[in-house]
Amino acid sequence: MLRYALRQLLAVLLAGAVLVGEGASAQALEHSFVADAVQRVAPAVVRIDTERTVERQPFDPTLLDPLLRDLLGDPPAGPERERGQGSGVVIDAKGLVLTNAHVVDRVESVSVTLADGEQRDGRVVGTDAVTDLALVRLEGDQLPPRAPLGDSEAMQVGDWAIALGTPFGLERTVTLGIVSSLHRNINSLGFADKRLELIQTDAAINPGNSGGPLVNGDGQVIGINTLVRSGPGAGLGFAIPINLARRVADQLQQQGEVVHPYIGLQLVALTPRIAREHNKDPNALVQLPERSGALVQAVLPDGPAEKAGLRRGDLLITVDERDIADPQALLEVVDASAIDVPLPLKVLRAGRELTLSVKPEPLPGMA
C-alpha cells in the first residue's frame, strides 16, 4: 500500500514538472527572436509625410462627349497640392534618417512621425535618383535612438528577413520572411535608369513601406525597402543593401549629392552559346568570338568611351585587370572607379586584342 502511494506521489510530481517545463517553454516562445529583433530597431523607424505642388495638366474638353461636357463642365487645370507618405530609419545620433529618393523627391515640406507618435519637421539633405536613396535630417532636440546597422554582404539566401514600416499609413507594421535572393539586378525588373543590385525577400512590402528597414534575425538593418512586385509574381519585395546605402548616405551628408562615374556604353552579355547561335546564321555580317564578355551594343556620342576609341561590336574582356564576364561586372568596376582616373581595358575587335584606356566622367544630368 505504501509502495503504491509513493508511486502515485512520484507520478504527480513528474506530471507537475512536465507542466512547469511546458509552461516555461511557452513563456519563452512568447518572446521570439522576431520580437527581440523588432524591439532593437522599432524605436528608430519613422513615418514620413510629404507635400508638394504639382501642375495638373489641362484636358482637352473636346475629347469628352458633349452631354458629359455640359454636365461636368471644363476639367480643372492648374497647381494642386499632392500628399505622399513613406517610411524611414534613423541611422545616426545626429538625427539623420535614411529613406527612398522617390519618397521625398521634389517635396516642399516633410513631416516625420517618430515611434512614440511625436511629430517633427524634417529637412531633405540630399537625394540620389540612381540608387533611389535620400537623407532627411530631423529638426529639434532629444533625437530618437539610431538603428543598429548590419552587414548586407554577410547575408545568405534563406536568412530571416523582417520588414518594418508604415504600409498604407498603418504605423509600426512588421512582416516576416526570408532572403529569397541576393544581387538581384534591378534592370531585369524594368528600371533601366537605376544602377544597383537588390536583396529579394518574400516579407510583405507594401506601399508606404518604402524607405523602411529590412532587418536580420539579430535586429540589425541589412537593407532599405524600396519596391514590391505586384500583379503576376506578386509577393516579391526588394531592398537596397545597407552597405551601399551607407556609402550613399555618407556622400549625401558630406556634399548633398552622389557622383556616379560613367563611361558611356550600352552593353549586352555575350556567352559561348549565344555566339555559336549567332555564327550559324548565314546572314550574320560578323562572326562573334565564342567566349563570355560584355559586347558593345552602342557607344554614346561625346562620352568617355567614344573618346577612348571604343566601337560598336567590341567585346570587353578585362577592365582594370579584372575579367569581365558580363555587363554587370563592368558596371561594378566603373562604379568603384574615380572620376578622370584612367581605366585600362582589353577588347577583342575583329579577332584582334587591343588595349585602350578610358577616363570615367560624372554621370550627366544627376546633379
N, C-alpha and C positions, 0 to 999 in steps of 0.2 A: 504493500500500500504506500509506504514511504517512498519507495523507488518510483512508483507511478506518479506520485505528487511532484517529485523532483524533476521527472521528465516533462511534466506539464509546465512547471515553472520555467524550465530551460527553453521550452518551445515558445512561451510567451515572451521571454527576454530576447530570443533571437528574432522573433517577429517584430518586436519593438525596435531592435537595432536596424532591421531592414527598412522599416518605415522611416526611421530617422535618417538613414542613408539616402532613401529616395527623396525625402524632403529636402535634404541638403543639396542633392543633385538638381532638383527642380529649382531651388533658390539660385543655384549657380547659373542655371540656364537662363534665368530671368535677366541676367546681366551678361549678354553675349558679347563677343568681340566686336560685333557691329555697333552695339550701343556704346561701348568704350571708345571705338574709333570716332563715332559721331560726336561724342562729348568733347573730344580733343579739338575738333575742327569747328563745330557749330557756332561757338561764340564769335568766330571771325567771319562768318558768312553773312552777307548783307543783301538787301534788295535795292535795286537801282531803278528809280522812276525818272523819266526824262520828258522834256517838251521841246519842240522845235516848230518853226513856221515853215509850212510848205505851200507852194503855189498850186492851187487847183487849176488844172488845165481847162480852158473853155471848151465846151462840147458844141459841135455844130447842130443847132436846133433843126436844121432841115433833114437830119437823119431820123428824126422822130416822126411817127405817124402824126398827121395834122390834128387829129382828135386828141391824141395824148399831149401834143404841144399846147393846145388850147386849155386842156385840163390842168397840166402840171406847170405851165409857164416855162420860161427860159431856165435852163440849168444854171446853178450858181457857179461863179468863177471868182478867182482872186485868192488871197492868202487865207490860210486857216491853220489852227493850232493842231499839232499831231502829238499824241502821247505815246510813249514807249515804256517798256518795262523789261528788266533782266535781273541777273544776279551778279555777285562779285565776291571776292575773298580778300581779306586784309593780309598782306604779305610782309609787312614790317612794322616796327614800333612807332614809325612816324605817321601812320595812318594812310599809307598807300594801298589802294585797292586795285587788284588785277581783275579785268573783265574783258569782254569781247569788244572789238572796234565797232562792230555793227550795232551794239547796244547804245553807244554814245556818239555815233557818227553825226557830225554837224548839228548837235543839240545846242540849245540856248540855255537850258537850266538842267541841273542834276540834283536830285534829292535822294539821299541814302538813308535807308531804314536799317538800324543796327539790330542785332539779335535780340536785344531787350526791348525793342519797339521804339527806341528813341530815333528821331529823325534829325539828320544833319545835312547841311549843304555840301555839295561836292564840286570839285573843280577838275576838269579834264586836263591832265598833264601832257598827254600825247596819245596818238593812235597810230597803228600800223596796219594798213589795209591788207598788205601782203600776207601777214600771219594772222589777221583778224584778232589782234590783241590791243588793249588800251590800258592806260593807267589813270586812275582817278585819285585825287587827294582829298581826304576828309578834312573839313573845317572844324575848329573847336578844340577844346582840351579834353582830358580824360578819354583818350582814344581806346578802342577795343583791342583785345589781345590779337596778336598775329597768329596765323595758322602755321603749324609745323609743315615744312616742305620736305618732300622725299626725293628720291632719285628715279626718274622715269626710265632710265636705262637699265635699272635693276629689275624692272617688271618682266614677268613671263606670262605667256598665254595660259589662262586658267587661274591666274591670281584673282583674288577678290577685288571687286570694284564697287565703290559706294558713291553715288551721285547725290549732291546736296544742292538745294536752290529753292526758287520760288516759282515753280511752273504755274501758269495761269493765275499768278498773283497769290497762290497758296503758299504762305511762308513756312519755312522750316520743314520742307518736304525732303524725305530721304528714300532713295530706291537702291536696291541691291542687285548686283550681277557679277559677272566675271570679265576679265580682259579676254576679248574674243580674238583680237589680232593686234599686232604691233606694226609700226611703219607702214600704215595704210596710206597709199599715195592719194592725196586729195584730188589730183587731176582726174583720176579714174571715177570720181564722184561727180564730175561735171563742173569743177571750179578751176578753170584754166588760169585765172588771174591770181591764184594763191600758190605759195611755194612752201609746202610743209608736208610732213608725214604725221598721221594721226594715230591715236590709240582708239581702237574699236572696242565697244562694250555692249552688252545686252542689258545693262542697267538702264531703266527707263529715263530718257532725257526728253523733256517736252518744252514747248515754247515758254520762255520765262526762266528756264534753267541755264540759258546762255550766259556764260561768264562765271557760273558757279564752279566749285571744285569737284574733281573726281579724286576719290580718296582710297588708299590701300587699306588692308586689314589692320595695319598698325596705327591708323589715324594720321597719316601723312598725305599731303596733297601731291598727287602724281600727274595731274592734268587739269586743264581748264575746259569745261564743257563748251562745245561750240556749235554743234548741229545734230539733227536727227534725221534719219531717212524715213520718210513717210510713204504711204501707198505701197506698191509692191516692194517687198523687202523691208517692211516696217519692223520696228523693234531693234534697229541698229542705231546706236548712238556713237558719237565721236568726240574726242577730247584732244586738245593741243598738249603735247608733252610738257611737263613743268620745267624740264631742263632748258628747253627752247624758250619757254615763257619767261624764265628768269633772265636770260640774256637779253631778250627784247625789253623787259621791264627796266633793266639797268640802263640801256641806251635811251629809253624814253625819259627816265628820270634825269639823266645827265644832259641830254641835248634836245629832248622834246620830239625826236623823230628817230627812225631807224634807217640807216643807209644800207641798201641791198646791192651788192655787186651784180653786174650782168655782163655778158659778152655778146649778146645779140644773135642767138642761133635758135632755130626751130629744128628739133631732132626727132627721129623715130628710132625705136630699138631694132637692131639687126641681130638675128641668130643664124646659125648654120642652116637650119631647116627653112627659114624664110628665104635665105639667099639661094638655096637649091631650087625651091619652087619658082623663084623669080628667073633663075638662069635657064630653066626648062622652057620658058616662054619663047617661042620663035620670034616674037615681035619685040622682045626686050632690046632696048637700044644699047645698054651697057651690061656687062657681067659684074655681079657683086661678089666680093670675097666671102668665102664660106667660113665665117667666124663671127663671134659676138662683138658688138660695139654699138656706138651711137652714130647713126647715119644722118648727115646734114640734109635736112629737107628744104630749108630756106635760110638765107643769110640776110639779116635786117640791114637796110641801107644805112650807111654812115655809122654803123655800130662798131664796137671793138673788133669783132670777128672779121668784118669786111676789111677793116684797116690792117688786120694781121694777114690777110690773103687767103682766108678760108673760102671754100666754094661749095655750092650745092653738089651733093654726091660724094663729098669727102667722108671717110669713115674715121672717127676719132677712136684711137686705141689706147693712148695714155695721155693724161694731163697732170702736170706737176709730178711725174714719175709714178702716178697711180693708174692702175689698169682701169679702163672704162668699159664695163660690160653692158651698160645701158644708159639712157639719158639721165636717170636719177643719180647715178654715180657721178656724172659730170656736174649736175646741179649741186650736189653736196660739196664738191671741191670748190666750185665757184662761190657758193655761199660762205665758205670758210676762208676765202681769199681776201686780200686787201686791195683797196682801190689803187689803181695805177702801178701795182707791183706785177711785173711780167709773170705769166704762167707759161711754161714750156709745154707744147703739145706735139704729139706724134700722130700723123694721119696717113691713111692709105688713099692714094689718088691714082687711078688708072694703073693699079698694080705696083706703084712705087711708094716707098715710105718716105715721108717728108717731115722735117722738124720745123715748127713755127713757134711764134711767141705772141701771146695776146695779153693786153693790159685791161683788166676789168674796169668798168666805169660805173658810176652810180646809176641805178635803175631809174630811167626818166619818168617824170610825172608822179613821183611818190613823195615829194617834199610837201 
